[in-house]
Amino acid sequence: MSGMRESSVQQDFDIAIVGGGMVGASLACALGNCGLQIGVLDRAPFDPEWETSAGKFDFRVSAISPSSQNFLRHIGAWNEITPQRISPYLEMNVWDGEGTGVVHFDAADVNADELGFIIENREILRSLYRRMADFSNIRVLTPYTVESFKTTPQGPITLTTVEGETLSIDLLIGADGPGSPVRKLAGFRTREWDYQHQAIVTTVRTELPHQQTARQRFMDSGPLAFLPLSSEHSTESVSGSGAQHYCSIVWSVLPQRAEQLQALDDGAFAAELARCFEYRLGQIEWVDQRFAVPLRQRHSIDYVQDRIALIGDAAHTIHPLAGQGVNLGFQDSRALAGVINESLAQGTGVACYPALRRYQRQRKGANLGMMWVMEGFKQLFAPQPLPVMWLRNAGMRGVNNFSPLKNQLIRRAMGLEATGI
């Protein structure tokens, strides 16, 4: 599957996917049976046999919706994920830390087994790389960094890399993250703004079990989420003593506050975290290494040009408060693979511009809708006058007590409204 570099060697691909992360790899898998030659280029090699040491977790996790689970199953990657690393969550509790508003979501209310799954990113990525290895038409080329590319009216795209490669390709896919070189080199315009917040992310062990429930407290300073992890692979889970006591946290705070929190030692940080979470899971007994990630919202005005398309974070990034980023990316992959396969079936070619436009029409509205919902939540829970806070809490209680609306919100968050599953 992996390609060895030979300087200045011409290599031809029908499709080059720049970015071998979860979204780019999922697109490659979705196109694995299409008969095209596909190259996946990434700046860093990935070892699909990577293992986390006992009791340790990847600090990056994703809340995978049932819709995304169905997509991963469809492309043959879901069964490659180690079952012990999949943490289903059956309920979700959301509450206003500055008032009395609360909303409780339960999978049983919509006759589902779970609301979603919390999985470490590297586990998902490993499953996708193992699946890519099943396809002889997919080549993973690392380390490869795009330097430039040029297009001609009717001919292929010629792409050059920092490593001295020249690639001739028919369709170029940018799946290379928020800072997408493909997007920048192609001159895609974006609308973006800085949230003036940072997300502190880490793994913690809690005194009380998480009971397969995702929890999120909204504060004026930003949301704090505890996402349940499966700890069956931990050495501390012997005889159940460590079961359901690990969570991934995402804590959105102002930069100055982030700096203060990062300066605390583990004990002081754990105490402050437990206090801000209102001791819902008791004391915080252990904290892994902490990371602070700047938050920025970005949306490409167009997703496609002639023979170029953007997917995932290269096309759109949103606030992580609902954990929808990678789910939107997987929906991009599913939609783009669909229009490519339709074009091939109709004999119109892999880089058919009208087909790429169909992909953009399918995804742009849905992505923008989710982005504005997230922005609305962020503004709603920003510091507000007392009357607005009262209305906010009354609204939350109203949603919690009105089952039809709450169940519709559950299905939309699960990705079932959009796919009809």
Secondary structure, DSSP 8 states (H G I E B T S, - for coil): -EE---TT-EEEEEEEEE--SHHHHHHHHHTTTS---EEEE-SS---TT----TT---S-EEEE-HHHHHHHHHTT-GGGS-GGG-EEE-EEEEEETTSS-EEEEEGGGGT-S-SEEEEEHHHHHHHHHHHHTT-TTEEEE-S--EEEEE--SSS-EEEEETTS-EEEEEEEEE---TT-HHHHHHT--EEEEEEEEEEEEEEEEESS--TTEEEEEEETTEEEEEEE---TTSGGGGGGTTTT-EEEEEEEE-HHHHHHHHHS-HHHHHHHHHHHTTTTT--EEEE---EEEEEEEEEES-SEETTEEE-GGGTEE--GGG--HHHHHHHHHHHHHHHHHHHHHHTS-TT-HHHHHHHHHHHHHHHHHHHHHHHHHHHHTSS--HHHHHHHHHHHHHHHH-HHHHHHHHHHHTTHHHH--
